[in-house]
Amino acid sequence: MTTSRHTRMLILGSGPAGLSAAIYGARAGMKPLVVQGMQPGGQLTITTDVENYPGFRDVIQGPWLMQEMQAQAEHVGAEMVWDQIVDVDLSRRPFRLTGDGGSVYTADTLIISTGAQAQWLHVEGEEALSGKGVSACATCDGFFYRGKKVVVIGGGNTAVEEALYLTNHSTDVTLIHRRDSLRAEKILQERLFAHPHIKVLWNKRVERFVGGGNPEGLVGVDLVDTVTGEASYVGIDGAFVAIGHKPSTELFAGKLPLDNGYLVVEKGGSKTAIPGVFAAGDVADQVYRQAVTAAGMGCMAALDAERFLAEAEFEAAQAAE
């Protein structure tokens, strides 16, 4: 038997953006409903040490941080729903969304905070050593590799930017690329090639991430030359996979403007092309993709949604009079 729920504020996604929106929305009396999606808590639930979220002097655990944010949201009046949205109708308000079990949600305002997923190589050892030397975010984890030997895998802007960033912590950074030229912007390439602490391995494909030690951690990568087929090994302390991110926007293709797959929002805000629909966090952020920026965008989206609804209700009351 299907159910139907209506809310003044519906939030898709329960990462830092969605939960921050829920906290602000609940405190504004919106009684937000949070549809948690396939990965409640977002990417931080698969992150171990978090050292760059404001307010915590010591290293904290990603899953614990998300549990605390959810508890705070529920404490001030937000409600969590375990469901996955499979269909969206944004043609009129209230917006209509359908869960995979047939449940229908209608909402006066919608905040999309479905996040983005890092793209991985899907090679042996990658998943097992994730968080143990293998990462997809140099800004998040580079600090843990001070004075150590690291590699960055990729050839686009993200890979070059990650390699340059890592030189803040390491004097031994290697960029591994499967081709003989980079796709990154020319100015970034010039900075990379001019940096004394970065070298490039061309025409190399990562075959395997190698673990060792007790407790086990990353100790090296097995490589294959894409031209000659020759195998080689590089001993390292950390590896950063930088081959791009995929925002979770499949539901909104053809319904909202996208840029490289990311939702387009107005500059400096959270408004999308449809009044009453807002976006926050990595789903609309091609640049920063940090927990703290996602949380800030969630706050912005909730405030924008509350103001939008207040204005709409005021105009409706004026029209009725």
Backbone torsions as a table, in degrees:
resi	resn	phi	psi	omega
1	MET	NA	124.6	-178.7
2	THR	-81.0	156.7	178.8
3	THR	-119.4	161.6	177.4
4	SER	-132.0	130.5	179.9
5	ARG	-127.4	142.6	173.7
6	HIS	-121.3	142.6	178.6
7	THR	-146.0	154.1	176.2
8	ARG	-73.8	-28.2	-179.4
9	MET	-139.1	115.8	176.2
10	LEU	-107.3	130.7	-178.1
11	ILE	-118.0	125.6	176.5
12	LEU	-100.3	117.4	-179.8
13	GLY	107.2	141.4	-175.2
14	SER	-129.0	36.8	170.8
15	GLY	-86.7	-164.1	-179.3
16	PRO	-56.4	-37.4	-179.9
17	ALA	-68.6	-50.8	-177.8
18	GLY	-63.6	-41.7	-178.5
19	LEU	-72.9	-34.7	175.1
20	SER	-65.6	-41.0	175.9
21	ALA	-61.2	-39.9	180.0
22	ALA	-64.1	-40.9	179.4
23	ILE	-62.5	-48.6	-178.6
24	TYR	-69.4	-38.9	178.7
25	GLY	-64.6	-41.7	179.6
26	ALA	-65.7	-41.7	179.7
27	ARG	-66.4	-21.2	176.4
28	ALA	-90.0	4.9	177.6
29	GLY	80.5	19.1	-176.4
30	MET	-83.8	-13.2	-177.3
31	LYS	49.0	59.5	-174.7
32	PRO	-67.1	148.9	175.0
33	LEU	-110.4	124.4	-177.6
34	VAL	-108.1	113.5	173.9
35	VAL	-87.3	113.7	-166.8
36	GLN	-74.5	-26.1	177.4
37	GLY	80.8	-167.9	-174.0
38	MET	-71.3	-26.1	-176.7
39	GLN	-130.7	79.7	178.7
40	PRO	-54.8	130.4	-177.6
41	GLY	94.3	-14.0	177.3
42	GLY	71.4	-161.1	-173.5
43	GLN	-66.8	-22.1	179.7
44	LEU	-66.9	-18.4	179.0
45	THR	-73.4	-15.0	175.2
46	ILE	-110.7	18.6	176.5
47	THR	-109.8	134.3	-179.2
48	THR	-87.3	-91.3	-175.2
49	ASP	-76.0	129.0	174.9
50	VAL	-121.4	119.3	-174.9
51	GLU	-121.7	0.5	-174.3
52	ASN	-121.5	16.9	175.6
53	TYR	-92.4	125.3	-174.0
54	PRO	-58.9	144.0	173.9
55	GLY	103.4	-4.6	-177.7
56	PHE	-126.0	114.1	-177.9
57	ARG	-69.0	-40.1	-178.5
58	ASP	-97.4	162.9	177.1
59	VAL	-62.0	135.3	177.5
60	ILE	-119.5	167.1	-179.8
61	GLN	-97.2	137.4	-178.9
62	GLY	-56.1	-48.8	179.5
63	PRO	-60.0	-38.4	178.6
64	TRP	-63.6	-42.6	-179.8
65	LEU	-60.6	-41.6	-179.1
66	MET	-71.0	-34.4	175.3
67	GLN	-62.2	-41.2	179.6
68	GLU	-67.7	-40.3	178.7
69	MET	-65.2	-40.4	178.2
70	GLN	-65.9	-41.9	179.3
71	ALA	-62.3	-39.1	178.4
72	GLN	-65.0	-43.4	179.5
73	ALA	-61.8	-44.1	179.6
74	GLU	-67.5	-34.9	-179.1
75	HIS	-62.8	-34.6	-178.2
76	VAL	-93.8	2.2	170.4
77	GLY	121.3	2.1	177.1
78	ALA	-79.0	152.0	178.9
79	GLU	-118.6	131.8	178.8
80	MET	-95.0	137.9	177.5
81	VAL	-126.8	128.5	177.9
82	TRP	-87.2	100.6	-178.6
83	ASP	-160.1	164.6	176.0
84	GLN	-126.2	120.8	-178.8
85	ILE	-76.2	133.0	-178.6
86	VAL	-119.0	-12.3	179.6
87	ASP	-149.3	140.8	-176.0
88	VAL	-133.1	131.1	173.7
89	ASP	-119.4	107.1	-178.1
90	LEU	-106.9	15.2	-174.2
91	SER	-72.5	-20.1	178.5
92	ARG	-157.6	161.2	174.9
93	ARG	-98.7	143.2	-2.1
94	PRO	-68.8	146.7	178.9
95	PHE	-69.4	149.8	-176.0
96	ARG	-122.5	124.0	-179.6
97	LEU	-128.2	144.8	-176.8
98	THR	-121.2	132.3	178.2
99	GLY	-84.7	167.8	-175.7
100	ASP	-69.8	-13.9	175.7
101	GLY	-96.4	3.0	178.9
102	GLY	98.4	-6.6	178.3
103	SER	-63.8	141.0	-178.1
104	VAL	-111.7	133.3	177.8
105	TYR	-120.2	128.9	173.3
106	THR	-115.2	145.0	-173.0
107	ALA	-146.4	140.3	175.2
108	ASP	-74.4	-33.4	174.6
109	THR	-135.5	150.9	-178.3
110	LEU	-130.3	130.3	174.5
111	ILE	-115.2	119.6	-179.3
112	ILE	-97.4	115.6	179.5
113	SER	-138.1	51.9	-174.2
114	THR	-82.1	-4.4	171.7
115	GLY	77.7	-172.0	177.1
116	ALA	-143.3	148.2	-179.1
117	GLN	-109.9	135.1	173.4
118	ALA	-64.9	141.3	175.8
119	GLN	-87.4	137.2	-174.9
120	TRP	-114.4	167.3	-179.2
121	LEU	-81.2	-26.4	-177.4
122	HIS	59.8	51.1	175.7
123	VAL	-116.4	168.1	-177.3
124	GLU	-58.9	135.3	176.7
125	GLY	87.5	-15.4	-175.5
126	GLU	-64.4	-51.8	-178.5
127	GLU	-68.1	-42.4	-177.2
128	ALA	-64.5	-32.3	-176.5
129	LEU	-101.3	7.3	175.9
130	SER	-62.8	127.4	-175.8
131	GLY	82.2	-2.7	178.9
132	LYS	-122.3	31.9	-178.6
133	GLY	127.6	-21.3	177.6
134	VAL	-105.4	127.9	-176.5
135	SER	-141.2	164.5	174.5
136	ALA	-120.3	16.3	-177.2
137	CYS	-149.5	101.9	179.4
138	ALA	-67.3	-37.0	178.9
139	THR	-62.3	-35.7	-179.5
140	CYS	-74.8	-44.1	-166.1
141	ASP	-117.1	-5.5	-177.3
142	GLY	-58.0	-31.9	-178.1
143	PHE	-58.6	-29.3	-177.2
144	PHE	-76.0	-5.1	-176.1
145	TYR	-117.1	34.6	177.8
146	ARG	-61.4	125.7	177.8
147	GLY	72.6	12.1	-177.8
148	LYS	-110.8	169.9	-177.7
149	LYS	-93.1	124.9	-175.5
150	VAL	-132.5	156.7	173.8
151	VAL	-126.2	152.1	173.2
152	VAL	-120.5	135.0	-176.7
153	ILE	-112.2	120.4	-179.3
154	GLY	146.4	174.4	-178.1
155	GLY	-141.4	6.5	179.7
156	GLY	-97.7	-169.4	-179.8
157	ASN	-56.3	-43.2	-177.6
158	THR	-60.0	-46.0	-178.3
159	ALA	-62.8	-45.3	-179.2
160	VAL	-65.9	-42.7	178.5
161	GLU	-62.8	-40.1	178.8
162	GLU	-64.4	-42.8	179.9
163	ALA	-62.0	-45.1	178.6
164	LEU	-63.1	-41.5	179.1
165	TYR	-61.7	-40.5	-175.9
166	LEU	-65.8	-19.2	176.9
167	THR	-68.0	-12.0	172.9
168	ASN	-68.5	-20.8	-175.8
169	HIS	-118.7	-26.9	-173.7
170	SER	-129.3	145.9	175.0
171	THR	-101.8	8.6	-179.3
172	ASP	-135.9	85.3	-178.2
173	VAL	-116.7	129.7	178.9
174	THR	-121.1	129.4	174.2
175	LEU	-96.1	125.9	178.8
176	ILE	-108.5	124.3	-178.3
177	HIS	-134.0	140.0	-174.9
178	ARG	-79.6	-7.7	178.8
179	ARG	-116.3	-176.4	-178.8
180	ASP	-102.7	10.4	175.8
181	SER	-152.5	156.1	-177.8
182	LEU	-94.7	155.4	175.8
183	ARG	-95.2	-7.3	-175.8
184	ALA	-66.0	159.9	178.0
185	GLU	-59.6	148.7	-173.9
186	LYS	-57.9	-40.6	-178.1
187	ILE	-65.5	-34.7	177.1
188	LEU	-69.6	-39.7	177.9
189	GLN	-61.8	-41.6	180.0
190	GLU	-61.3	-41.3	178.1
191	ARG	-65.8	-39.8	-179.9
192	LEU	-63.9	-51.3	-176.0
193	PHE	-66.1	-26.8	-179.1
194	ALA	-83.4	-11.8	-174.3
195	HIS	-79.6	128.1	-175.9
196	PRO	-71.6	-15.2	-176.3
197	HIS	-103.9	9.4	179.6
198	ILE	-122.0	132.2	170.5
199	LYS	-124.7	160.4	-176.0
200	VAL	-120.2	134.2	170.6
201	LEU	-105.2	112.5	-177.5
202	TRP	-88.1	155.4	174.0
203	ASN	53.1	44.4	179.8
204	LYS	-126.1	132.6	176.6
205	ARG	-113.4	134.9	177.8
206	VAL	-75.1	120.7	179.6
207	GLU	-92.9	-34.7	-176.1
208	ARG	-161.9	141.2	168.3
209	PHE	-91.4	128.2	-172.8
210	VAL	-103.2	127.2	178.6
211	GLY	-103.4	159.7	178.2
212	GLY	-172.4	175.4	178.3
213	GLY	84.7	175.8	179.1
214	ASN	-142.5	107.7	3.8
215	PRO	-69.8	156.8	-175.0
216	GLU	-66.7	138.9	175.0
217	GLY	-149.3	173.1	-180.0
218	LEU	-67.7	132.9	176.6
219	VAL	-123.9	-14.2	-179.6
220	GLY	-179.1	177.5	176.1
221	VAL	-131.8	137.7	170.8
222	ASP	-89.5	130.5	-177.6
223	LEU	-119.2	155.2	173.6
224	VAL	-129.3	131.5	176.8
225	ASP	-71.8	124.8	-175.8
226	THR	-73.8	-10.9	179.1
227	VAL	-100.9	-49.8	-175.0
228	THR	-97.5	-18.7	-176.7
229	GLY	81.6	2.5	-178.6
230	GLU	-68.1	136.2	178.4
231	ALA	-91.3	146.6	177.4
232	SER	-149.7	168.6	-178.2
233	TYR	-135.4	138.8	176.3
234	VAL	-126.3	122.0	176.6
235	GLY	-80.5	130.1	-176.3
236	ILE	-146.1	169.3	175.5
237	ASP	-104.7	-29.0	-177.8
238	GLY	-147.7	147.7	178.0
239	ALA	-133.1	135.6	-178.6
240	PHE	-121.0	113.7	179.2
241	VAL	-83.2	118.0	-173.9
242	ALA	-130.6	64.0	-178.8
243	ILE	-111.4	16.7	173.5
244	GLY	112.9	171.3	177.5
245	HIS	-125.7	152.5	177.7
246	LYS	-120.7	108.1	178.9
247	PRO	-70.0	147.0	-178.6
248	SER	-85.8	77.4	-175.4
249	THR	-124.2	13.7	-176.4
250	GLU	-55.5	-37.5	-178.7
251	LEU	-62.0	-24.6	-169.8
252	PHE	-107.4	3.5	176.7
253	ALA	-61.8	127.5	-178.8
254	GLY	83.9	-6.2	-179.8
255	LYS	-113.7	-26.6	176.7
256	LEU	-137.5	147.1	178.1
257	PRO	-62.6	138.1	178.7
258	LEU	-123.4	152.0	175.5
259	ASP	-132.5	110.7	-173.4
260	ASN	56.8	28.7	-180.0
261	GLY	91.1	-11.5	-179.8
262	TYR	-90.1	145.9	176.7
263	LEU	-66.1	137.8	179.1
264	VAL	-90.2	126.8	175.8
265	VAL	-123.6	159.5	179.0
266	GLU	-63.6	148.0	-177.6
267	LYS	-59.4	127.2	177.4
268	GLY	77.7	10.2	-178.9
269	GLY	-144.7	-162.0	-176.5
270	SER	-125.1	1.8	-176.1
271	LYS	-72.5	134.6	173.1
272	THR	-94.5	-171.3	-178.8
273	ALA	-72.0	-15.7	-179.7
274	ILE	-105.2	120.1	178.7
275	PRO	-56.5	132.0	-179.8
276	GLY	94.8	-8.7	177.3
277	VAL	-110.8	128.1	-176.0
278	PHE	-128.2	157.8	-180.0
279	ALA	-133.7	144.8	-176.7
280	ALA	-148.5	147.9	174.8
281	GLY	86.6	-158.8	-172.3
282	ASP	-62.1	-21.5	179.6
283	VAL	-65.7	-19.2	-179.4
284	ALA	-126.1	12.4	-173.8
285	ASP	-123.6	104.2	179.6
286	GLN	-87.1	-8.7	-168.6
287	VAL	-107.0	-55.8	-167.8
288	TYR	-93.4	-53.4	176.6
289	ARG	51.6	50.3	177.1
290	GLN	-115.7	154.5	179.8
291	ALA	-60.5	-40.3	-176.0
292	VAL	-71.4	-36.0	177.2
293	THR	-71.8	-35.6	176.4
294	ALA	-62.9	-42.6	178.8
295	ALA	-62.4	-41.7	178.3
296	GLY	-63.7	-39.7	178.4
297	MET	-67.6	-33.8	175.8
298	GLY	-62.8	-41.5	175.5
299	CYS	-59.9	-47.0	-179.3
300	MET	-60.0	-43.5	-177.9
301	ALA	-63.9	-41.6	179.4
302	ALA	-64.2	-42.8	178.8
303	LEU	-65.5	-41.4	177.9
304	ASP	-63.2	-41.1	-179.6
305	ALA	-66.4	-41.5	179.9
306	GLU	-63.8	-42.5	179.4
307	ARG	-67.4	-40.2	178.3
308	PHE	-59.8	-46.0	-177.2
309	LEU	-68.7	-38.7	178.3
310	ALA	-62.0	-43.1	178.9
311	GLU	-65.9	-41.6	-179.0
312	ALA	-64.9	-41.7	-180.0
313	GLU	-68.6	-35.5	178.0
314	PHE	-66.1	-44.3	179.5
315	GLU	-65.0	-36.5	178.6
316	ALA	-66.2	-40.1	178.5
317	ALA	-66.2	-40.4	178.0
318	GLN	-63.3	-40.4	179.7
319	ALA	-66.2	-37.4	-179.9
320	ALA	-66.2	-36.1	180.0
321	GLU	-70.9	NA	NA
